[in-house]
Amino acid sequence: MIKLEKLSKVFETPNGGSVIAADQVNMEVQEGEICVLLGPSGCGKTTTLKMINALIPKTAGRITVAGKDVDTMNPVELRRSIGYVIQQIGLFPNMTVEENICVVPDLLGWDKKKSRTRAGELLEMVALEPRIFLKRYPNELSGGQQQRVGVIRALAADPPVLLMDEPFGAIDPINRAVIQDEFLKMQSEIRKTIAFVSHDIDEAIKMADKVAIFKDGKLVQFSSPDDLLARPVNDFVTSFVGQDRTLKRLSLLTVGEVMFKDPSVKADDNLELAIKRMQELGHRNIVMTGPQGRARGYLRYNDVRDEKGTVGEHHEALPTTVHIRDDLRTAVSKMFRHDSTWLAVVDDDGFFKGSVTQRAVSHALGATYRDNPGSI
């Protein structure tokens, strides 16, 4: 969808010299992917982004968007066909939220009823009530609300490609996490092709399908977040992603990917059955479920191995549970918080699905290094 071939940009300096801002960049972002461009200040990531929609003219190379060479397109038409979001948001202060969202559809000659309906639909997608927000002005919104409007304004004309230049960088950490989650939820439905400049490695890992690391105008590494963390290509990338890169990979794996589909017992089951199952599996705990299969408690082997009676007479309350779609970072955090080496895994309705252990998490993270010793 977005393809860069030997893309270069050279800026002339006042003293007659030159600075290479982008140097022979080759990169392809597939349809529906989010690609995050990362690197230190002055590395060329923002220059590369702005060349895609011709805000900065390229010096050499080729850019194609949706199979079209951008050199063959009118720059104004090109920009109207690509959504663009900046950190400073750039909402027009004298326009309502509705009018801001409809700027590009109006320029493209959309039917007014269609564009206004679209504005309401987009506000709902980012959890802003249309009835409340459509007629407000930007100065009546919080910074986080303004940023959400800035994002959906770029989507109003339904462009296939979206460019984002540090769109969440000026927002406080709590609101930034909320907006990132809303954006990912929206992306799962609309599947736009997105190039996204960021300075935050954690944001890139959370948001990206592909990550592009730049240094001194050169594209140093282009890979999935997991490959980036597991197999950095050189010392610069290793340093950039951080010494805790293995721990960062916790956010890339879900509980469902590493959990064990353990059996459970019910309250009216005999303790002998529960003890036998734990012995057969070599487990120190077993989950007790309710009549329909929801997680209700658990037994400790050491506490019940010499006891008699039913499971319900001896069970303990679960200290917490973890959702099957949660990432391993969430699971490990809960384990440490509750001083536990394992957690019961549940689905949206609280039904028991299995268990996740610290050992399983360690094994999952270590698999890459066992298979690729040189990546340690």
C-alpha positions as CSV (number, residue, x, y, z in Angstrom):
1,M,0.0,0.0,0.0
2,I,2.9,2.4,0.9
3,K,6.1,1.6,-0.9
4,L,9.4,3.6,-0.6
5,E,12.2,2.8,-3.0
6,K,15.6,4.4,-2.5
7,L,13.9,7.5,-1.1
8,S,16.3,10.3,-0.3
9,K,16.1,13.9,0.9
10,V,19.0,16.4,0.9
11,F,18.5,19.8,2.5
12,E,20.8,22.6,1.3
13,T,22.3,24.7,4.2
14,P,22.8,28.5,4.1
15,N,26.6,28.2,3.9
16,G,26.4,26.2,0.7
17,G,26.6,22.8,2.3
18,S,24.0,20.0,2.5
19,V,22.5,17.7,5.0
20,I,21.2,14.2,4.1
21,A,17.9,13.8,6.0
22,A,16.8,10.5,4.4
23,D,19.3,8.2,2.7
24,Q,18.2,5.5,0.3
25,V,15.2,4.4,2.3
26,N,13.5,1.2,1.2
27,M,10.3,0.2,3.0
28,E,6.9,-1.3,2.3
29,V,3.8,-1.0,4.5
30,Q,1.2,-3.6,3.6
31,E,-2.5,-2.8,3.4
32,G,-4.1,-2.6,6.8
33,E,-0.8,-2.5,8.7
34,I,0.4,0.1,11.2
35,C,4.1,1.0,10.7
36,V,5.7,3.1,13.4
37,L,8.8,5.1,12.5
38,L,11.2,5.4,15.4
39,G,14.6,7.0,16.1
40,P,16.4,9.8,17.9
41,S,15.8,13.5,17.0
42,G,17.0,14.4,13.6
43,C,17.2,10.8,12.3
44,G,14.9,11.4,9.3
45,K,11.6,9.7,10.4
46,T,9.4,12.8,10.2
47,T,11.0,13.9,6.9
48,T,10.3,10.5,5.5
49,L,6.7,10.7,6.7
50,K,6.1,14.1,5.1
51,M,7.6,13.0,1.8
52,I,4.8,10.4,1.5
53,N,2.1,13.1,1.1
54,A,4.5,15.6,-0.6
55,L,4.6,18.1,2.3
56,I,8.4,17.9,1.8
57,P,9.6,17.3,-1.8
58,K,11.9,14.3,-2.2
59,T,15.3,14.6,-3.7
60,A,15.5,11.1,-5.2
61,G,13.7,7.8,-5.2
62,R,10.2,6.6,-5.7
63,I,7.0,6.7,-3.5
64,T,3.9,4.7,-4.4
65,V,0.6,4.8,-2.5
66,A,-2.0,2.3,-3.3
67,G,-0.1,1.4,-6.5
68,K,0.1,5.0,-7.7
69,D,3.4,6.9,-8.1
70,V,2.9,10.1,-6.1
71,D,4.9,12.0,-8.7
72,T,2.0,11.5,-11.2
73,M,-0.6,13.0,-8.8
74,N,-1.6,16.5,-8.0
75,P,-0.1,17.4,-4.6
76,V,-3.4,18.9,-3.3
77,E,-5.4,15.9,-4.4
78,L,-2.8,13.6,-3.0
79,R,-3.1,15.2,0.5
80,R,-6.8,15.1,0.4
81,S,-6.7,11.4,-0.3
82,I,-4.4,10.7,2.7
83,G,-5.5,11.4,6.3
84,Y,-2.9,13.4,8.3
85,V,-2.7,13.8,12.1
86,I,-0.1,15.9,13.9
87,Q,0.8,16.3,17.6
88,Q,-0.4,19.9,17.7
89,I,-3.8,18.6,16.5
90,G,-4.5,21.7,14.4
91,L,-8.3,22.0,14.9
92,F,-9.8,25.2,13.5
93,P,-10.8,27.2,16.6
94,N,-13.7,29.1,14.8
95,M,-15.3,25.8,13.7
96,T,-17.4,23.4,15.7
97,V,-16.3,19.8,16.1
98,E,-18.7,18.8,13.4
99,E,-17.4,21.4,11.0
100,N,-13.8,20.4,11.8
101,I,-14.5,16.8,11.0
102,C,-16.3,17.6,7.8
103,V,-13.6,19.9,6.3
104,V,-12.2,17.4,3.8
105,P,-15.5,15.8,2.9
106,D,-16.9,19.3,2.2
107,L,-13.9,20.1,0.0
108,L,-14.5,16.9,-1.9
109,G,-18.1,17.9,-2.5
110,W,-19.8,15.3,-0.3
111,D,-23.5,15.6,0.3
112,K,-23.9,17.6,3.5
113,K,-26.2,15.0,5.1
114,K,-23.8,12.2,4.4
115,S,-20.8,14.1,5.8
116,R,-22.6,15.1,9.0
117,T,-23.8,11.5,9.5
118,R,-20.2,10.4,9.1
119,A,-19.1,12.9,11.8
120,G,-21.5,11.5,14.3
121,E,-20.4,7.9,13.5
122,L,-16.8,8.7,14.0
123,L,-17.4,10.5,17.3
124,E,-19.1,7.3,18.6
125,M,-16.1,5.3,17.5
126,V,-13.8,7.2,19.8
127,A,-16.3,7.2,22.7
128,L,-17.5,10.9,22.3
129,E,-21.3,11.3,22.5
130,P,-22.3,13.1,19.2
131,R,-25.3,14.7,20.9
132,I,-22.9,16.4,23.3
133,F,-19.8,17.1,21.2
134,L,-20.9,17.8,17.6
135,K,-21.7,21.5,18.3
136,R,-18.9,22.2,20.7
137,Y,-15.9,24.3,19.7
138,P,-12.3,23.1,20.2
139,N,-11.7,25.3,23.3
140,E,-14.6,23.6,25.0
141,L,-12.8,20.2,24.8
142,S,-10.0,18.7,26.9
143,G,-6.6,18.0,25.3
144,G,-7.4,14.3,25.0
145,Q,-10.8,15.0,23.5
146,Q,-9.2,17.4,20.9
147,Q,-6.7,14.7,20.0
148,R,-9.5,12.2,19.4
149,V,-11.3,14.7,17.1
150,G,-8.0,15.4,15.3
151,V,-7.6,11.6,14.6
152,I,-11.2,11.1,13.3
153,R,-11.0,14.3,11.2
154,A,-8.3,12.6,9.3
155,L,-10.6,9.6,8.8
156,A,-13.7,11.6,7.7
157,A,-13.3,11.2,4.0
158,D,-12.5,7.5,4.5
159,P,-8.9,7.6,3.1
160,P,-7.1,4.3,2.6
161,V,-3.9,5.7,4.1
162,L,-3.3,7.6,7.3
163,L,-0.1,9.5,8.3
164,M,0.4,10.4,12.0
165,D,3.2,12.5,13.4
166,E,3.5,11.9,17.1
167,P,-0.3,12.2,17.5
168,F,-0.4,11.2,21.2
169,G,2.9,12.7,22.3
170,A,1.5,15.8,24.1
171,I,-1.1,13.9,26.1
172,D,-0.6,12.8,29.7
173,P,0.2,9.1,30.2
174,I,-3.3,8.0,31.5
175,N,-5.2,9.7,28.7
176,R,-2.6,8.6,26.1
177,A,-3.2,4.9,27.0
178,V,-6.9,5.3,26.8
179,I,-6.7,7.0,23.3
180,Q,-4.2,4.4,22.1
181,D,-6.7,1.7,23.1
182,E,-9.6,3.4,21.4
183,F,-7.5,3.9,18.3
184,L,-6.5,0.2,18.2
185,K,-10.1,-0.8,18.7
186,M,-11.1,1.5,15.8
187,Q,-8.2,0.2,13.6
188,S,-9.4,-3.4,14.1
189,E,-12.7,-2.4,12.4
190,I,-11.5,0.0,9.7
191,R,-8.1,-1.5,8.8
192,K,-6.4,1.6,7.5
193,T,-2.8,1.5,6.3
194,I,-0.9,3.8,8.7
195,A,2.5,5.3,8.9
196,F,3.1,6.6,12.4
197,V,6.0,8.7,13.8
198,S,6.7,8.2,17.5
199,H,9.6,8.7,19.9
200,D,8.3,6.1,22.4
201,I,9.4,2.5,22.0
202,D,6.6,1.3,24.3
203,E,4.1,3.0,22.1
204,A,5.6,1.4,19.0
205,I,5.5,-2.1,20.5
206,K,1.9,-1.6,21.5
207,M,0.6,0.0,18.3
208,A,2.7,-1.4,15.4
209,D,2.6,-4.3,13.1
210,K,6.0,-3.2,11.8
211,V,8.6,-0.9,13.3
212,A,11.1,1.1,11.3
213,I,14.2,2.3,13.2
214,F,16.1,5.3,11.7
215,K,19.6,6.7,12.4
216,D,21.3,9.5,10.6
217,G,18.8,9.3,7.8
218,K,19.2,5.6,7.2
219,L,16.7,2.9,7.8
220,V,18.6,0.6,10.2
221,Q,16.0,-2.1,11.0
222,F,12.5,-2.8,9.6
223,S,10.7,-5.7,11.3
224,S,7.8,-6.7,13.5
225,P,7.9,-5.5,17.2
226,D,8.7,-9.1,18.4
227,D,11.6,-9.4,15.9
228,L,12.9,-6.0,16.8
229,L,13.0,-6.9,20.5
230,A,14.3,-10.4,20.1
231,R,16.8,-9.8,17.3
232,P,18.1,-6.2,17.2
233,V,20.4,-6.0,14.2
234,N,23.2,-3.9,15.9
235,D,24.3,-2.2,19.1
236,F,22.5,1.0,18.2
237,V,19.1,-0.8,17.9
238,T,19.9,-2.8,21.1
239,S,20.6,0.4,23.0
240,F,17.5,2.2,21.5
241,V,15.0,-0.5,22.5
242,G,16.5,-0.7,26.0
243,Q,18.1,-3.3,28.3
244,D,14.7,-4.5,29.3
245,R,13.8,-5.6,25.8
246,T,13.0,-9.1,26.9
247,L,10.5,-7.8,29.4
248,K,9.0,-5.5,26.8
249,R,8.0,-8.6,24.8
250,L,5.6,-9.5,27.6
251,S,3.1,-7.0,26.0
252,L,3.3,-8.8,22.7
253,L,2.1,-12.2,23.9
254,T,-1.4,-12.9,25.3
255,V,-2.3,-15.1,28.2
256,G,-4.3,-17.4,25.8
257,E,-1.1,-18.1,23.8
258,V,0.8,-19.6,26.8
259,M,-1.9,-20.9,29.2
260,F,-2.5,-24.5,30.1
261,K,-5.9,-25.9,29.5
262,D,-6.1,-27.5,32.9
263,P,-9.0,-29.6,34.2
264,S,-11.1,-28.2,37.1
265,V,-13.4,-29.6,39.8
266,K,-16.8,-28.7,41.2
267,A,-17.9,-27.9,44.7
268,D,-19.7,-31.2,45.2
269,D,-16.8,-33.3,43.9
270,N,-15.1,-35.5,46.4
271,L,-11.7,-34.4,47.5
272,E,-10.2,-37.7,46.4
273,L,-11.0,-36.8,42.8
274,A,-9.3,-33.3,43.1
275,I,-6.2,-34.8,44.8
276,K,-5.9,-37.5,42.2
277,R,-6.1,-34.9,39.3
278,M,-3.4,-32.8,40.9
279,Q,-1.1,-35.8,41.4
280,E,-1.6,-37.0,37.8
281,L,-0.7,-33.5,36.5
282,G,2.0,-32.8,39.0
283,H,0.1,-29.6,40.0
284,R,0.1,-28.0,43.4
285,N,-3.3,-26.3,42.9
286,I,-6.6,-27.0,41.1
287,V,-9.5,-24.6,40.3
288,M,-13.0,-25.1,41.5
289,T,-15.8,-24.0,39.2
290,G,-19.5,-23.3,39.7
291,P,-22.2,-25.4,38.1
292,Q,-21.9,-23.6,34.7
293,G,-18.1,-23.5,34.7
294,R,-17.2,-20.1,36.1
295,A,-14.1,-19.9,38.3
296,R,-15.2,-19.9,42.0
297,G,-12.1,-20.9,44.0
298,Y,-9.2,-23.3,44.3
299,L,-7.6,-26.0,46.3
300,R,-4.0,-26.2,47.5
301,Y,-2.6,-29.8,47.3
302,N,-0.6,-29.4,50.5
303,D,-3.7,-28.3,52.4
304,V,-6.1,-31.0,51.3
305,R,-4.0,-34.1,50.6
306,D,-4.8,-35.6,54.0
307,E,-8.4,-34.3,54.3
308,K,-11.7,-35.8,53.6
309,G,-15.0,-34.4,52.3
310,T,-16.0,-32.4,49.3
311,V,-14.2,-29.7,47.3
312,G,-16.6,-27.1,48.4
313,E,-15.8,-27.7,52.1
314,H,-12.1,-26.9,51.6
315,H,-11.8,-24.4,48.8
316,E,-10.2,-21.0,49.1
317,A,-11.2,-17.8,47.2
318,L,-9.1,-17.0,44.1
319,P,-6.9,-14.0,44.9
320,T,-7.5,-12.7,41.3
321,T,-8.0,-13.9,37.8
322,V,-6.6,-12.9,34.4
323,H,-8.5,-12.6,31.1
324,I,-7.6,-14.9,28.2
325,R,-6.9,-11.8,26.0
326,D,-4.8,-9.9,28.5
327,D,-1.1,-9.6,27.6
328,L,1.6,-11.3,29.7
329,R,2.7,-8.0,31.2
330,T,-0.7,-7.8,32.9
331,A,-0.5,-11.4,34.0
332,V,3.0,-11.0,35.5
333,S,2.0,-7.8,37.2
334,K,-1.0,-9.5,38.9
335,M,1.2,-12.5,39.9
336,F,3.7,-10.2,41.7
337,R,0.9,-8.1,43.2
338,H,-0.7,-11.2,44.7
339,D,2.5,-13.1,45.4
340,S,1.4,-15.9,43.2
341,T,3.2,-18.1,40.7
342,W,0.0,-18.9,38.8
343,L,-3.3,-17.4,37.8
344,A,-6.7,-18.8,36.8
345,V,-7.6,-17.7,33.2
346,V,-11.2,-16.7,32.5
347,D,-13.2,-15.4,29.5
348,D,-15.6,-12.4,29.2
349,D,-18.2,-14.3,31.2
350,G,-15.9,-15.5,33.9
351,F,-15.8,-19.1,32.6
352,F,-12.6,-20.9,33.6
353,K,-10.4,-21.5,30.5
354,G,-7.1,-22.7,32.1
355,S,-4.1,-21.4,34.0
356,V,-1.0,-19.4,33.3
357,T,2.2,-19.8,35.3
358,Q,5.4,-17.9,35.8
359,R,7.3,-20.9,34.4
360,A,5.2,-20.8,31.2
361,V,5.8,-17.1,30.8
362,S,9.6,-17.6,31.1
363,H,9.5,-20.5,28.7
364,A,7.6,-18.5,26.1
365,L,10.0,-15.6,26.3
366,G,13.0,-17.9,26.2
367,A,11.9,-19.8,23.1
368,T,13.2,-17.2,20.7
369,Y,16.6,-17.2,22.3
370,R,16.8,-21.0,22.4
371,D,15.9,-21.2,18.7
372,N,18.2,-18.3,17.8
373,P,21.2,-18.2,20.3
374,G,22.8,-15.3,18.4
375,S,19.9,-13.0,19.4
376,I,20.7,-13.0,23.1
